[in-house]
Structure formats: C-alpha cells, structure tokens
Amino acid sequence: MPSCPECENNLDVDEGEMEEGDVVACEECGSEYEVVGVEPLELARIDDELEEDEDPLEADEEEED
C-alpha cells in the first residue's frame, strides 16, 4: 500500500484499480496526488494554489523580455 510523501500515512487505494489521471487524497493531511504512472504506481502532488500563482508570473516575465 502506498504512503503519503507528506505525512507517511498509508493511502487507502486499490493499486490494481488505479488509472493515470486519477486523483488520490490523503485522509490524514489532505494532500492530493494525481496518478502519473500505474506500474509501478507513481503519484505527483497536486498543488492548485501554487500552479495558479506561478502561471501569471511566468506570463508577466515573458512580456517584459
């Protein structure tokens, strides 16, 4: 059973049923992860606030150049 990289709590997922693009949430700390690989199971943290903040900054930097 995979564990949460943030708090090391076991994630309640059925690895055999996971598909790429599925979202898994840690019940302990609330972190959300997207399944980016299934064999072996690979998770990437979803950080919506950071992505939203970064995109406009990158666009502004490109316009200034």
C-alpha positions, -999 to 999 in steps of 0.1 A, spaced: 0 0 0 15 34 -10 21 60 17 17 98 16 50 115 9 39 144 32 28 126 64 37 90 56 2 78 63 -10 48 43 -31 59 13 -63 39 11 -61 30 -26 -65 -2 -46 -34 -2 -68 -50 -26 -93 -79 -3 -99 -59 30 -104 -56 46 -138 -34 75 -149 -52 108 -142 -70 95 -111 -68 117 -80 -59 103 -46 -63 123 -14 -46 116 19 -72 113 47 -46 123 73 -32 156 59 -55 163 30 -27 164 3 -39 154 -31 -20 134 -57 -25 126 -93 -17 91 -106 10 97 -132 20 60 -136 4 27 -127 31 1 -130 48 9 -106 23 33 -90 36 68 -93 19 98 -77 25 136 -83 13 161 -58 -14 185 -69 -8 220 -57 -35 241 -73 -27 273 -54 10 272 -65 1 265 -101 -24 293 -102 2 317 -87 30 306 -110 13 308 -144 6 346 -143 41 354 -131 56 334 -159 35 352 -184 45 386 -170 82 377 -171 79 367 -208 61 400 -217 89 421 -200 117 404 -220 
